[in-house]
Amino acid sequence: MPKKALIRIVRSPEGEVSIDLTGKKSGRGAYLCGKTACFKLAHKSRALDRALKAPVGAEVYEQLARDFLAVEDEFLAAQARAEEEDEDE
């Protein structure tokens, strides 16, 4: 799966963990598919802790869950537009 088909979670140099839809924020990144199930599995298995090489607290996971739900529709719509553009070429 290409990176553009994934959602990036980034830990900034200051230690803040957030969703990066642009893929351009500086910091250590981890990639998840655009489905809520992927995020839930990453949370359960603590995959983000390992990928970001830092512990991710429960409150950060809760905020990311809210953010993930908020951007999921936007991400899927952008992905659909990109697929349509690829078909037109």
N, C-alpha and C positions, 0 to 999 in steps of 0.2 A: 504494500500500500504506500503510495507516495505521501510525503510529508504534508502536501496541500490537502490531503484527504483526512488529516488528523487534527485534533485540537491540541495545542501546546500549553502545558502548564510550566510556568517558569518561577525559579527562585532567584530573586534579584540579588546583587552583591550586598544589599542591606539586609537580606534575609526574608523579604516579603514574598509570599507565594501567591500567584495570581494566574488567571487565564490570559493567554496572549494569542488572540486571533490573528494578529498580523504576522507573527513569527519573527518579529524584529526586536523585541525587548531583549536587553542584555541580561545575561545570567544563565544559570544551569537549567536546561529544559528537559521535560519528559513529554512524550506524545501519547495521546489516547484517541481511540476511534470516537466518532461523534455521537455515540449512543450512551444513554444513562447507565445501561448495564455495564459498560466498560469502566465507567467511573466507579460504580459500586464495587466491582471486582478489584479495582486498584486500591480502593479504600480498605476493603476487607483483607487483602493480602499485603497491605502496607507497601505496595509497589512504588508509590511516589516517594516514600522515605528513602528507599534504596536508589531510585533514579536521580533524585535531587541531592543525594548524599547529605541529608540533614533530616532530623526528626520533624514530622509534620503533625502539629498538635490537633486535637479533636475539634477545637474551635475553628481552625483553619480548614479542616475537612468539611465542617458544616457550612462555612462561608463558600468554599469551592462548590459544594453541592448546590447551593442556591444560585451561584453564578453560572454553573454548568447548565442548570435548567433554563436559566434566562438566555443563554447564548446558543443553546442547542438548536432551536428553530432557526435562528439567524445563520448558524453554521451550515445546517442542512440545506437551507435555501441557497446559500452561496455555492455550495457544492453542486446542487442541481443546475444552477446557472452555468457553472464551469463545464459540466458535462454536456449541456446543450450547445455551448460554444464549440466544444471539441467535435460534436456531431456535425455542426455547420461547416466546419473546415474541410 
